Amino acid sequence: MLARVDLRGRAGDPRAVDEVLPRAALDVGAAVELVRPMVDDVRARGLPAVLEATARLDGVELTSTRVPAAELARALDELEPAVRAALEESVRRARLVHQAQLRPDETVELAPGGTVTERWVAVRRVGLYAPGGLVAYPSSVVMNVVPAQVAGVRELAVASPPQRDNGGLPHPSVLAACALLGVEEVHAVGGAQAVAMFAYGTSECAPVDLVTGPGNVYVAAAKRLVRGRVGIDSEAGPTEIGVLADDSADPAFVAADLISQAEHDPNASCLLVSPSEALLDAVDEELVRQFALTKHVDRVGPALRGQSAAILVDDLDAGLAVVDAWAAEHLEVITRDAAAVAARVTNAGAVFVGAWSPVSLGDYLAGSNHVLPTGGTARFNPGLSVQTFLRGIHVVDYSREALAEVADHIDALGGAEDLVAHVAAVRVRVPKEQP
């Protein structure tokens, strides 16, 4: 089912690799022009513009975006016990991992009486987006809310698309996850209008300082438009999985993992990289077999037959070069001595080591965060973490004596840059000694 690409002898050529590696097209620039009028309308008119967009795009007539507290409580009360237990364990594990990401304030003494402290301060108010298009994602509520809470964010607002089959409310599992985490402000708003609501505010939703959470291309476009007015985590695109495997890998495991990511979206990308032609053949046979049994063939088929491929390379070194060039959102390493091979990966949103660490584990219960960079942006962007919600502030505290010690250097540097007032601001405090 996967297109086969033979990169033997060419994996070290970046241009050759870029030309053949598949990836879903995400034309955020074109989408920006489509959503710009809506974003401008929300900025100008607030709530009425949000409600009109919701009626037009979601087919839901609302008079208010705010989800009543009673509906949040009801959703949690009615949540299937097994799902609630799973969410509770997911939250517990995520808190453990994200609490370890907190950094202490650090003070460096550069001279007696001269210190610089880096102080970490949480963003005041955050808007968290939980998708609800093809699939509702209560797990994404966990992945966004937990690091924000651990970071110390004081105000959290969640937005998720209204569902016609749920009385115009977001999906019950999303509401239940919010209630479980103690989130009280939830809005039945989806898409670009949700991002605009967060950025500019309405009579029911105060503006936020930061918008996080995955979404479709229109959500990404709206994030691009409001960036600068508010912070954003990333412009997330369709999900993707890379698998680096050798002949020790179980073809059934590999095929199942490729299908699991293709299940998200027909635009999902799946890349299998191996020096073993026999493994590629066996995985392809397994894909055919498992595809016939999977539920969401309407998503899986287009994803596997479209922007996905099996890449044959000379050896694992060449395979590492390929997966680093692709910079997958999720990368599985299923090889002999997988931990050592995984330690050599430099570009990936998250790395899953060995046969027993599938991406599905990371989606729900690993404790890691599943909001990860897509589209090759793992080359320079991290996934969502506590640090997303924190700002480092340098606190400079010098005595007169410590300032005097560096005054001559400031004279020299300020003079070299012709910024004489900078020099004067120091010398008014510590006059230059006359010979």
Disulfide bonds with the S-S distance in Angstrom:
none
